[in-house]
Amino acid sequence: MTEDEKYEIATLASELERRRLIAEAHATINTPSDPVDRERAMISYLIAQTEYMEALLALHRAQLRIVRGP
């Protein structure tokens, strides 16, 4: 693995961890009692969860590309 590939994996792993923490924060927020606020909170959580999954997919794609080689 080249130094550039190591840097790419480290960067993607860092972004993945950041997205995971954001998604966890949304998951642990108390559910508002107001229906509109509750819906907004759920939407925010689902967006954060989707961004986490996108980061996870980006990391896996990079790993596969590196493992497969040129």
C-alpha positions as CSV (number, residue, x, y, z in Angstrom):
1,M,0.0,0.0,0.0
2,T,1.4,3.4,-1.0
3,E,1.6,6.4,1.3
4,D,-1.1,8.1,-0.7
5,E,-3.4,5.1,-0.2
6,K,-2.7,5.0,3.5
7,Y,-3.5,8.7,3.7
8,E,-6.8,8.2,1.8
9,I,-7.8,5.4,4.1
10,A,-6.9,7.4,7.2
11,T,-8.9,10.4,5.8
12,L,-11.9,8.3,5.0
13,A,-11.8,6.5,8.4
14,S,-11.7,9.9,10.1
15,E,-14.7,11.1,8.2
16,L,-16.5,7.9,9.0
17,E,-15.9,8.3,12.7
18,R,-17.1,12.0,12.5
19,R,-20.3,10.9,10.8
20,R,-20.9,8.1,13.2
21,L,-20.6,10.5,16.2
22,I,-23.1,12.9,14.5
23,A,-25.6,10.1,13.8
24,E,-25.2,8.8,17.4
25,A,-25.8,12.3,18.8
26,H,-29.0,12.6,16.8
27,A,-30.1,9.1,18.0
28,T,-29.6,10.1,21.7
29,I,-31.4,13.4,21.5
30,N,-34.6,13.5,23.5
31,T,-37.7,13.2,21.3
32,P,-39.6,16.4,21.2
33,S,-43.3,16.3,22.2
34,D,-44.4,18.7,19.5
35,P,-45.3,16.7,16.3
36,V,-43.6,19.1,13.9
37,D,-40.4,19.2,16.0
38,R,-40.5,15.4,16.3
39,E,-40.7,15.0,12.5
40,R,-37.8,17.5,12.1
41,A,-35.7,15.5,14.6
42,M,-36.4,12.3,12.8
43,I,-35.5,13.8,9.5
44,S,-32.3,15.1,10.9
45,Y,-31.5,11.7,12.4
46,L,-32.1,9.9,9.1
47,I,-30.0,12.4,7.1
48,A,-27.2,11.9,9.6
49,Q,-27.6,8.1,9.4
50,T,-27.5,8.3,5.6
51,E,-24.4,10.4,5.6
52,Y,-22.7,7.9,7.9
53,M,-23.6,5.0,5.5
54,E,-22.3,7.1,2.6
55,A,-19.0,7.5,4.5
56,L,-18.8,3.8,5.3
57,L,-19.4,3.0,1.6
58,A,-16.7,5.4,0.5
59,L,-14.2,3.7,2.8
60,H,-15.2,0.2,1.6
61,R,-14.9,1.3,-2.0
62,A,-11.4,2.7,-1.4
63,Q,-10.4,-0.5,0.4
64,L,-11.6,-2.7,-2.4
65,R,-9.9,-0.5,-5.0
66,I,-6.6,-0.7,-3.1
67,V,-6.8,-4.5,-2.6
68,R,-7.6,-5.2,-6.2
69,G,-4.7,-3.0,-7.4
70,P,-4.1,-1.6,-10.8
